[in-house]
């Protein structure tokens, strides 16, 4: 049996981590070189190979649908651009939070899962498979926001 209190604490920690990562990416140090990661992001993010990052693949597949259909997500806007975070909670092994630079779509895409604690997976464009997945994610996130706007306009979703 799963210890519910430990599970909830891990989930809350993952959500806080993702939201802090989004804030850090949106508000980079003004004296740091361009594209430099904050100390916090650099310490938390671990580059992973796309082929071995099953949780990241799940997050990439599901996040656009959650954005489009009213799932839990947020945006942080700052000098570093608009960063979107999406939380998934299915009450099982597929719990994740995704942090995506949206405008501009450059920078690290990060996936947080409960088992990693204070760390997250960094999906990098260095791997051809990851590059393709990142390109597909960008397109699907853009389409998700278009779909969301349409659903809100029709009254199918509450306004943001």
Buried (B, 14 or more C-beta within 10 A) or exposed (E): EEEEEEBEEBBEBBBEBBBBBBBBBBBBEEEEEEEEBBEBBEEBBEEBBBEEBEBBBBBBEBBBBBBBEBBEBEBBEBEBBBBBBBBBBEEEEBBBBBBBBBEEBEBBBBBBBBEBEEBBBBBBBEBEEBBEBBEEBBEBBBEBBEBBEEBBEEEEBEEE
